[in-house]
Amino acid sequence: MSHEAVTWAMDDAPMLRTEKGRPDTTTRGVLQVLAEHADRDGRNARPSLARLRYRTGYDRRTVQRALRRLETAGLIKAVGTHGEITVYALALHTVRPASDWTELLEDEQRQKDAARDRQRKSRAKRAASSAAAESPTEPDVTHPDDVTEPDVTHSDDERHASGVRDVTHSDDARHALSAALTVSEPSTEPSTTLGDGRRPTTGSGGAHEGGSAAAANASPTEEETKELRTAAVGCVLALMPTRLRDRLPNPVPTAVVDAIRTELARGLTADQLVERVGRRWQNHGYENDAESADGPGILRPVGVAIALVRRGQCTSERCDDGTDVDTGARCRTCEREAEDRKRRREAAQAPVQGTILVGVPSGAPDAAPAAPRPARRLPAQRTEIRDCERDCGSVHRTVPAPAPAGLCPRCTADDARAANG
């Protein structure tokens, strides 16, 4: 798998269009799978048709039509076969125009403006309905007999004058200012007042959508942060070595996902994790194990994936296999630990300074009796197997020459019986 080819297929490759002018997402998915199987120059991409169907979820005819559209557009080219599998080369030099991104941003802005207009109209409609429902039934606020001073309501009235926008009435209808808002009640929502007393405008979309000042300084919500982190996890999993990713269970185990999320929470980016995985895949010999036909292969793919992702033994939070991820220089913590290990090793190998031994007099009352030394074992005499002197056909073990061979045990027993009569 090549990081360059995958990045080209996801970001830089031209977006094909359908007959109706919509983005051709089918060919985009097939192109990304081809890029995952290509080298860094975009060559030698040879996934089988079954592999393309498995990764994209499309049927056989859909995948074949997508491949033809990609070849017609010049994004891929069939350069040969490997067995029964077609080998493709990707046109990495073909890049989509920059106007695609600008048009996409403009379309996003139009969608947001349209949503704000719909919400604004909906609020105005609800306000009008509320005013129409309250006008016929709401009683008058002031009465001529209750007024002690001009434009002031009596204190025994149900609502104080300070809570009413306008308390006057004409003979024909209520004043227009009191139609929509009459009483100002304290808000139960948490305060969002800025340091200088201003409140950020919420526009039509709530606390994080609306005026330009609020949108420019608004931080991502918890849901948006979660979505971004989930997308980063998927990117890291997609850019793992193909031989390892194909052996992982589906769905991916939680232990692997948690290991990736832990590293992302430490401040690492998806690109830094992908670089770490690729470096360890080569340096730790997993690539050779996966390619070797006689080797054991990848026996525990889940454990290998976790080992490729998680942080090393260094205590520094910003250390990545001996390199500082912020500066790219050698990690100072690793250097200090290496120096400490070297000093401890040299101290262990240094000769121990000798001590002066003073003998204890034998007549001293505190002297303990010396323990007897164990008897020294003499080495066993070497023997060899030799024939009997009487040529009885038997052999026996005796000392080597020039000592006489002697009789075998059976002949020696016969002589003893004959002597005893």
C-alpha positions in Angstrom: 0.0 0.0 0.0 1.2 3.5 -0.8 0.3 6.6 1.2 0.9 8.8 -1.9 -1.5 6.7 -4.1 -4.2 6.7 -1.4 -3.9 10.5 -0.9 -4.2 11.0 -4.6 -7.3 8.9 -4.9 -9.0 10.5 -1.9 -8.1 14.2 -2.5 -6.4 15.0 -5.8 -7.9 12.6 -8.4 -10.5 14.3 -10.7 -14.1 13.7 -9.7 -16.0 12.0 -12.4 -19.6 13.0 -13.1 -22.7 11.0 -14.0 -25.0 11.8 -16.9 -27.0 14.1 -14.6 -23.9 16.0 -13.5 -23.7 14.5 -10.1 -20.5 13.2 -8.5 -19.8 9.6 -9.6 -19.2 8.1 -6.1 -19.1 4.5 -7.5 -16.0 5.1 -9.5 -14.5 7.0 -6.6 -14.8 4.1 -4.3 -13.3 1.6 -6.8 -10.4 4.0 -7.5 -9.6 4.2 -3.8 -9.4 0.4 -3.5 -7.1 0.3 -6.5 -4.9 3.0 -4.9 -4.6 0.9 -1.7 -3.1 -1.9 -3.7 -0.7 0.3 -5.7 2.9 1.2 -5.0 4.1 4.8 -4.4 4.3 5.4 -8.2 0.7 4.2 -8.8 1.8 1.0 -10.5 1.2 -2.7 -9.8 -2.4 -2.3 -8.6 -3.8 -5.8 -9.0 -6.7 -6.5 -6.6 -9.0 -9.2 -7.7 -12.6 -8.6 -8.7 -13.8 -10.4 -5.6 -11.6 -8.1 -3.5 -13.0 -5.0 -5.2 -16.6 -6.2 -4.5 -15.7 -7.1 -0.9 -14.2 -3.6 -0.2 -16.8 -1.5 -2.0 -20.0 -3.6 -1.5 -20.9 -3.3 -5.2 -22.0 -6.2 -7.4 -19.9 -7.6 -10.2 -21.5 -5.6 -13.0 -21.3 -2.3 -11.1 -17.5 -2.8 -10.4 -16.8 -3.7 -14.1 -18.7 -0.7 -15.4 -16.9 1.6 -12.9 -13.5 0.2 -14.1 -14.4 0.9 -17.7 -15.5 4.5 -16.8 -12.1 5.0 -15.0 -10.2 3.7 -18.0 -12.2 5.9 -20.4 -11.5 9.0 -18.2 -7.8 8.1 -18.2 -7.4 7.8 -14.5 -6.3 4.1 -14.7 -4.8 2.0 -17.4 -4.6 -1.8 -17.8 -0.9 -2.7 -18.2 -0.9 -6.5 -18.0 -2.2 -9.5 -16.1 -1.0 -11.5 -13.1 -2.5 -14.9 -13.5 -6.2 -14.1 -14.1 -6.0 -10.7 -12.4 -5.7 -7.5 -14.4 -2.8 -5.2 -13.4 -3.6 -1.4 -13.4 -1.5 1.7 -13.3 -2.9 4.9 -11.8 -2.4 8.3 -13.4 -1.1 10.1 -10.3 -0.1 13.1 -12.5 -3.8 13.9 -13.2 -5.0 16.4 -10.6 -8.5 17.9 -10.1 -8.9 21.6 -10.6 -8.8 23.9 -7.5 -12.2 25.3 -8.5 -13.8 22.1 -7.2 -13.0 23.0 -3.6 -14.2 26.6 -4.1 -17.5 25.5 -5.6 -18.0 23.1 -2.8 -17.5 25.8 -0.2 -19.9 28.1 -2.0 -22.5 25.3 -2.2 -22.1 24.7 1.6 -22.7 28.4 2.2 -25.8 28.4 0.1 -27.1 25.4 2.0 -26.5 27.2 5.3 -28.2 30.4 4.1 -31.2 28.5 2.9 -31.5 26.7 6.2 -31.3 30.0 8.1 -34.0 31.5 5.9 -36.3 28.5 6.5 -35.8 28.8 10.3 -36.4 32.5 10.3 -39.6 32.1 8.4 -40.7 29.3 10.7 -40.1 31.5 13.8 -42.0 34.4 12.3 -44.9 32.1 11.5 -44.9 30.7 15.1 -44.8 34.3 16.5 -47.7 35.3 14.3 -49.8 32.3 15.4 -49.0 33.0 19.1 -50.1 36.6 18.8 -53.3 35.7 17.0 -54.1 33.1 19.7 -53.5 35.6 22.6 -55.2 38.7 21.3 -58.9 37.8 21.7 -58.6 36.3 25.1 -56.0 38.4 27.0 -57.8 40.9 29.4 -56.9 44.5 29.6 -54.0 45.3 31.8 -55.0 48.8 33.1 -58.3 50.2 34.2 -59.3 53.8 34.7 -60.1 53.2 38.4 -56.8 51.5 39.1 -54.6 54.3 37.7 -53.1 56.6 40.3 -50.5 58.2 38.1 -50.3 58.4 34.3 -49.0 55.3 32.5 -48.5 53.3 35.8 -50.5 50.2 36.8 -51.8 49.5 40.2 -49.6 47.4 42.5 -52.4 44.9 43.2 -52.8 44.0 39.6 -51.7 40.5 38.5 -48.6 41.6 36.6 -46.4 44.5 37.4 -46.0 47.3 34.9 -42.3 46.7 34.6 -43.0 43.3 33.1 -45.2 44.6 30.3 -43.9 46.2 27.1 -46.9 48.5 26.8 -49.9 48.8 29.0 -52.0 51.3 27.0 -54.9 50.5 24.8 -56.8 52.5 22.3 -60.5 52.3 21.7 -60.3 50.2 18.6 -57.4 47.8 19.2 -54.4 47.0 21.4 -51.1 48.8 20.9 -48.9 47.1 18.4 -45.8 46.9 20.7 -47.5 44.5 23.1 -48.5 41.9 20.5 -45.5 39.7 20.5 -43.7 40.2 23.8 -45.4 41.1 27.1 -43.4 39.8 30.0 -39.6 39.4 30.3 -38.8 36.3 32.4 -35.3 35.3 33.4 -33.7 32.7 31.2 -33.1 29.2 32.6 -30.3 28.4 30.1 -26.6 28.8 31.1 -25.2 32.3 30.6 -23.2 32.9 27.4 -22.3 36.5 28.1 -19.0 37.6 26.8 -16.3 39.3 28.9 -17.5 42.8 27.8 -21.1 42.2 28.6 -22.2 41.3 25.0 -24.0 38.1 24.1 -23.0 36.3 20.9 -25.7 36.2 18.3 -27.2 32.8 17.8 -28.8 33.5 14.5 -31.2 30.8 13.4 -29.2 27.7 14.2 -28.8 27.9 18.0 -25.6 28.5 20.0 -23.1 27.6 17.3 -24.7 28.9 14.2 -25.8 32.3 13.1 -24.0 35.7 13.0 -20.6 36.0 11.3 -18.9 37.0 14.6 -20.2 33.9 16.5 -19.4 31.6 13.6 -15.8 32.8 13.2 -15.0 32.3 16.9 -17.2 29.3 17.7 -15.3 26.1 18.8 -16.4 22.7 17.5 -19.1 21.0 19.6 -18.5 17.7 21.3 -20.4 15.8 18.5 -18.3 17.5 15.9 -15.1 16.6 17.8 -16.3 13.0 18.1 -17.0 12.8 14.3 -13.6 14.2 13.5 -11.9 11.7 15.7 -14.0 8.9 14.3 -12.9 10.0 10.8 -9.3 10.0 11.9 -9.6 6.5 13.3 -11.1 5.3 10.0 -8.2 7.0 8.1 -5.6 5.3 10.2 -7.3 1.9 9.7 -7.6 2.4 6.0 -3.9 3.3 5.5 -2.6 0.3 7.5 -0.6 -2.3 5.5 -2.9 -4.2 3.2 -1.7 -7.7 4.4 -2.4 -6.7 8.0 -5.7 -5.0 7.4 -7.1 -7.9 5.4 -6.4 -10.3 8.3 -8.1 -8.1 10.9 -11.7 -9.2 11.9 -14.7 -7.4 10.6 -15.7 -5.3 12.4 -12.3 -4.1 13.7 -11.8 -5.2 17.4 -12.4 -2.5 20.0 -8.9 -2.9 21.4 -7.4 -1.6 18.1 -9.8 1.3 17.8 -9.2 2.2 21.5 -5.4 2.2 20.9 -5.8 4.6 17.9 -8.1 6.9 19.9 -5.7 7.0 22.8 -2.9 8.2 20.6 -5.1 10.8 18.9 -6.2 12.0 22.3 -2.5 12.6 23.2 -2.3 15.1 20.4 -1.0 13.0 17.5 -2.5 13.5 14.0 -3.7 10.7 11.7 -0.7 11.3 9.4 1.8 10.8 12.3 0.1 7.6 13.3 0.1 6.3 9.7 3.8 7.2 9.5 4.5 5.3 12.8 2.6 2.2 11.6 4.5 2.1 8.3 7.9 2.6 9.9 7.3 -0.1 12.5 5.9 -2.5 9.9 9.2 -2.4 8.1 11.6 -2.1 11.0 10.1 -4.8 13.2 10.1 -7.4 10.3 6.4 -7.8 9.9 6.7 -7.1 6.2 9.2 -9.9 5.7 7.0 -12.3 7.8 3.9 -11.4 5.7 5.7 -11.9 2.3 7.7 -15.0 3.2 6.2 -18.2 1.9 8.1 -20.3 4.4 7.8 -18.1 7.4 5.1 -18.1 10.1 3.3 -15.1 8.7 1.1 -12.8 10.8 -0.2 -15.1 13.5 -1.9 -12.5 15.7 -3.0 -9.6 13.5 -4.9 -7.8 16.4 -1.8 -7.8 18.6 0.4 -6.7 15.7 -2.0 -3.8 14.9 -2.0 -2.6 18.6 1.8 -2.9 18.7 2.2 -0.8 15.6 -0.1 2.0 17.0 0.5 2.4 20.7 3.3 4.5 22.2 6.7 3.2 23.1 8.4 2.8 26.5 9.6 6.4 26.7 8.0 8.4 29.5 7.8 11.5 27.3 4.3 12.2 25.9 5.7 13.6 22.7 8.2 10.9 21.9 7.6 8.7 18.8 10.2 5.9 18.7 13.0 8.2 19.9 12.0 11.3 17.9 10.2 14.3 19.2 7.0 14.7 17.1 7.0 18.5 17.6 10.6 19.3 16.6 11.7 16.2 14.7 14.9 16.1 16.8 16.2 13.3 19.0 14.1 12.8 22.1 16.0 14.1 25.1 14.3 11.7 27.5 15.4 8.7 25.5 19.0 10.0 25.4 19.0 10.5 29.2 17.6 7.0 29.8 20.2 5.5 27.4 23.0 7.3 29.3 21.6 6.0 32.6 21.5 2.4 31.3 25.1 2.8 30.1 26.3 4.0 33.5 24.5 1.2 35.3 26.0 -1.4 32.9 29.6 0.0 33.3 29.1 0.0 37.1 28.0 -3.6 37.1 31.0 -4.6 35.0 33.6 -2.7 37.1 35.7 -4.9 39.5 34.7 -4.8 43.1 37.4 -3.3 45.4 39.1 -6.0 47.5 38.7 -6.1 51.2 41.4 -7.0 53.8 40.7 -10.3 55.4 42.0 -10.8 59.0 42.3 -14.3 60.4 40.6 -15.2 63.7 42.9 -16.9 66.3 42.0 -20.5 66.9 41.9 -20.0 70.7 39.4 -17.2 70.5 36.2 -18.0 72.5 33.9 -16.6 69.8 35.5 -18.6 67.0 33.2 -21.2 65.5 34.6 -24.7 64.8 35.7 -25.1 61.2 33.4 -27.3 59.2 35.0 -30.6 58.0 35.9 -30.5 54.3 34.1 -33.1 52.2 36.2 -36.1 51.0 37.6 -35.7 47.6 36.2 -38.1 45.1 38.8 -39.9 43.1 38.2 -40.1 39.4 36.7 -43.4 38.2 39.2 -45.8 36.5 38.6 -46.1 32.8 37.5 -49.5 31.6 36.9 -51.2 28.3 35.1 -54.3 26.9 37.4 -57.3 26.2 37.0 -61.0 25.2 37.3 -63.8 27.7 40.7 -65.6 27.9 39.0 -69.0 27.4 37.4 -68.0 24.1 34.0 -68.9 25.4 32.5 -66.3 23.1 31.5 -63.9 25.9 32.8 -60.4 26.5 33.2 -58.5 29.8 34.3 -55.1 30.9 37.8 -54.8 32.5 40.7 -52.4 32.7 42.5 -51.6 29.5 45.7 -53.3 28.3 48.5 -54.0 29.3 46.5 -55.6 32.2 45.4 -59.2 31.4 42.0 -59.7 29.9 41.0 -62.2 32.6 38.0 -64.4 32.7 34.4 -63.4 32.1 32.0 -63.6 35.1 30.5 -66.8 33.9 33.9 -68.6 33.6 34.9 -67.2 37.0 31.8 -68.7 38.6 32.4 -72.1 36.9 35.9 -72.2 38.4 34.6 -71.4 41.8 32.1 -74.2 41.7 34.7 -76.7 40.5 37.1 -75.7 43.3 34.3 -76.2 45.9 33.7 -79.7 44.6 
